[in-house]
Amino acid sequence: MEFIRRRIETQVLSLTGLSLGQLDLENPKGDPGLFGPDAICWQVHGDFTSMLVGGISALMLQALHPLALAGVWDHSNFRSDMLGRLRRTGQFISGTTFGATQDANWLIDKVRGIHVHIVGNAADGRPYAASDPDLLTWVHVAEVSHFLASHLRYRNPHLSGADQDRYYAEIALVAERLGARDVPKSRQQIADYLQGIRPQLVCDERSHEVIRLLLDAPAPSRLAKPFGALMMQAGIDLLPDWASAMLALKQGSLKRQLVRSGVGSTAPILRWAVRDGSVHRARRRMGIAQI
């Protein structure tokens, strides 16, 4: 069993930012980072399965914003290195959540520096800049709303409303440090924001291409291929109905039930197998016994 556990863990960690080897989440000892272990974001961001489903769904939703998509389309190699983009995004999220203060600040400064150079014109001719505070808010909301939705579906459906609001208030810090403005900090504010931005969203050829690339993304191994396909379908299932309709991603009720059952059966196995993820290393840094 230990051999099987280690093999699963190796496969999982190969998908995360830890595989880049740039962060030491176990040092310096006692450094709480930006949030500390009592933060709700440690709970929400600490589960690999729900975070992966939420992240996939967020990427799909982000494909509906023409200006945000243009920046990724023109300045990212995601079309040839989808796994690399996943790892880099995972490194930023885990590093800013669980990393020591110096590493979290380094990641934020690094991303701010990259954003300065990402400018251009969208397909409709409008100018865009990755440092645009409004675009930064959009990307943030798309991500965190789906991270929390996935957490509630697959990890802890009993997380209180107060703690859900606390999560949004906590994690807004990172978005604001990146330059976002008017960042929503509660469930109601998130809902109002998403309702208000819908007229700006468009599904075009680029949007469909992003979805195709996501669904066709190569798995890191034969062992991970069925898991990856399940996570993609779970990401589609997590989308708001209006977004899945715009993207023409339809799932019948039976398929949704099968997807949720599949994720529900897989997640406990991954939680059993992974003992050296970001949250585990951060807990060791803080001298907290592992659960």
C-alpha angles and dihedrals in degrees: 000000000000090000090052092047093051092047092052091046092050091052092048096047090049087067095052136078089256088077089068089067095215101118132063102202093178096065148107092031116239096013106136095198120211096325116012130219095290092063119110090228088066087060097043097043095041098077114081098200099050092042092052092050091046092047093051091049091048091053090053092050092047089057088072095067108084097203097044090046092049092058092052092042095052102037108029133077092214091125091064099027110034092152091052091053090049091052094047092049090047091051091054094049096044093041095051092043103040105013127104116266096262094051093046091051091047092054093048092048090046093053092045089053092051092048092058090068097045104094135129144109126296123231090269091054098254116136119243137189126189088220091060104126092219093052090048089054091050093051091047095049093046090054104042095041089056095042089056094042090052092046090053092048101043109018117024117001089172096064103133124246089243091055091047089055089045090055092055092046092050099047093045085079092074093049091049091048088054090053104265118147135208089016112188112243105185141043092259093048091049091050092048091048094051091047092049096049097049095094088060094055122097134179109215139153092286091052091053091046091054090052091048091050092049093050092045096043110135117247118236089238143000088255092058097044099088090044091051092050090051092050091052092053090046088053090054091048091053094056119105110261092247091054096048088049091052091049092045091236104148126181126178121228092255092053091049090052091050092048093050091046090050093051091044090055095044100046097067090053091053092047089052092048102044112076100147104052126129095276092048092052092046091051089053089052089055093045093244119151114244118250 
